[in-house]
Amino acid sequence: MDDLRLKGKLYAVGVINELKQLGYTEIDAKRVFLQHYRGLKRNYGLNECTRLRQRN
């Protein structure tokens, strides 16, 4: 797995885990993540998302 793909996977797993801690079911957490992730990726690219996630 290349570096960018691994970053994307780790980012997705981290966000889904955070949503589950906030009380979402796993299915709902994945739906919410995908609903918003696609727009972020389209507008800003994955690299921005992973950089923002690493700062927090």
N, C-alpha and C positions, 0 to 999 in steps of 0.2 A: 504494500500500500504506500503510495507516494505521500509526501509531507502535507500537501494541501488537502488531500482526501482524508488523511488521518486527523488533521486539524478540524475539518468539517464534521467528522464523525464525533470527535470528542466534544465539540461545541454543541452538537445536537443532543448528545446524551446528557451533558451538563444542564442544558436548558430544560429538557424534559424532566430530569430529576428535581430541579428547582420547582417546576410547576407541580410535581407530585407532592412536594413538601408543603406547597400552598393549599393542598386539598383536592387537586384535580385527580381523577382516575387516570390510569395510564393511557387509555384510549383517548380521553378528552385532552390530556396533556399533549399527545402526539398531534391531534387535530389542531389545537391552538398553535402549536409550534409551526406546523406546516402552513397554516393559514397566514401567519405573519412572516415566516422565514422567506417564503417565495418573494414577497414584496421587497423585503430588505435586501435579499440577494440581487434582485433585478435592479434596484435603485442604487445600491452601494457596493455590491460585490461581497463575496464571502470573507475576503481578507479584512474588511472593515469590521464585520461582525466578530470575527475571532480576536481582533485587536482590542475591541471594546470589551469583550468578555474577559480577556486576560488582564486588563487593567483593574477590574472589580474584584 
